[in-house]
């Protein structure tokens, strides 16, 4: 499956996390994050939809939808993420391995939507 970009997850200290980090967690949010790191975006979406409402849930759903080419749905999820509280210390990044570029997302702003859609 072709995607516009990859989504990376980093800890509070800036280290890239691997799927092994999430194996011991049983919440829907953490399972969704694990599948994001395995590049199984459709499976990740299923688990994230089951997760409790939080900023991370909707941010990831927005990023995954935009990566998969579903911009309208992605924008809707990102707008919902702005209304939610952050519940983890994770930092998310949009990565383009072929160019070596990364865009770290610390908060959701109008310029983020433009940046994502231009990738």
C-alpha positions as CSV (number, residue, x, y, z in Angstrom):
1,X,0.0,0.0,0.0
2,X,1.4,3.4,-1.0
3,X,1.3,6.1,1.6
4,X,2.1,9.8,1.3
5,X,4.3,9.7,4.4
6,X,5.1,7.6,7.5
7,X,4.1,8.4,11.0
8,X,6.8,8.0,13.7
9,X,6.4,8.0,17.5
10,X,9.0,9.4,19.8
11,X,9.4,9.5,23.6
12,X,9.6,12.7,25.6
13,X,13.4,12.7,25.2
14,X,13.3,12.5,21.4
15,X,14.1,8.8,20.9
16,X,12.3,7.0,18.2
17,X,10.1,4.2,19.6
18,X,9.8,0.7,18.1
19,X,6.8,-1.6,18.2
20,X,8.5,-3.6,21.1
21,X,7.9,-0.6,23.4
22,X,4.1,-1.1,23.1
23,X,3.9,-4.9,23.5
24,X,3.3,-4.8,27.2
25,X,0.4,-2.3,26.9
26,X,-3.1,-3.6,26.5
27,X,-5.1,-0.3,25.9
28,X,-6.6,0.3,22.5
29,X,-4.6,3.5,22.1
30,X,-1.3,1.7,22.7
31,X,-2.2,-1.1,20.4
32,X,-3.1,1.4,17.7
33,X,0.3,3.0,18.2
34,X,2.0,-0.3,17.9
35,X,0.3,-1.0,14.6
36,X,1.3,2.5,13.4
37,X,4.9,1.6,14.0
38,X,4.5,-1.7,12.1
39,X,3.1,0.4,9.2
40,X,-0.2,-1.4,9.4
41,X,-2.3,1.7,9.1
42,X,-5.7,0.1,8.6
43,X,-5.3,-2.1,11.6
44,X,-4.1,0.9,13.6
45,X,-7.2,2.8,12.6
46,X,-9.4,0.0,14.0
47,X,-7.7,0.1,17.4
48,X,-7.6,3.8,17.6
49,X,-11.3,4.1,16.9
50,X,-11.9,1.9,20.0
51,X,-9.6,4.1,22.2
52,X,-10.9,6.6,24.6
53,X,-11.1,10.2,23.4
54,X,-7.8,12.1,23.6
55,X,-5.6,14.3,21.5
56,X,-3.3,11.4,20.5
57,X,-6.2,9.3,19.2
58,X,-7.5,12.0,16.9
59,X,-4.1,13.2,15.8
60,X,-3.0,9.7,14.8
61,X,-6.3,9.1,13.0
62,X,-5.9,12.4,11.2
63,X,-2.3,11.7,10.2
64,X,-3.2,8.1,9.0
65,X,-6.1,9.2,6.9
66,X,-4.0,11.9,5.2
67,X,-1.2,9.5,4.6
68,X,-3.7,7.1,3.0
69,X,-5.0,9.8,0.7
70,X,-8.3,10.6,2.6
71,X,-7.6,14.2,3.2
72,X,-11.2,15.3,4.1
73,X,-11.5,12.7,6.9
74,X,-8.0,13.5,8.1
75,X,-8.8,17.1,8.4
76,X,-11.9,16.3,10.4
77,X,-9.9,14.2,12.8
78,X,-7.2,16.9,13.2
79,X,-9.9,19.4,14.0
80,X,-11.3,17.1,16.7
81,X,-7.8,16.6,18.1
82,X,-7.6,20.3,18.8
83,X,-10.5,20.0,21.2
84,X,-9.0,17.1,23.2
85,X,-6.5,16.9,26.1
86,X,-3.1,15.2,25.6
87,X,-2.8,12.1,27.8
88,X,0.7,10.8,27.0
89,X,4.2,12.1,26.7
90,X,4.7,10.9,23.1
91,X,5.7,13.1,20.2
92,X,4.5,12.3,16.7
93,X,6.4,12.9,13.5
94,X,5.6,12.8,9.8
95,X,8.5,11.2,8.0
96,X,9.5,11.0,4.4
97,X,12.3,8.3,4.3
98,X,13.0,8.9,0.6
99,X,14.0,12.5,1.3
100,X,15.1,12.1,4.9
101,X,12.8,14.8,6.1
102,X,10.8,14.8,9.4
103,X,8.1,17.1,10.7
104,X,7.6,16.8,14.5
105,X,4.1,17.7,15.6
106,X,3.9,19.2,19.1
107,X,0.6,21.0,18.6
108,X,-2.0,21.3,16.0
109,X,-2.2,24.6,14.1
110,X,-3.7,25.7,10.8
111,X,-0.2,25.7,9.2
112,X,0.1,22.0,10.0
113,X,-2.8,21.1,7.7
114,X,-1.1,23.0,4.9
115,X,2.2,21.3,5.6
116,X,0.6,17.8,5.5
117,X,-1.4,18.4,2.4
118,X,1.7,19.7,0.5
119,X,3.6,16.5,1.1
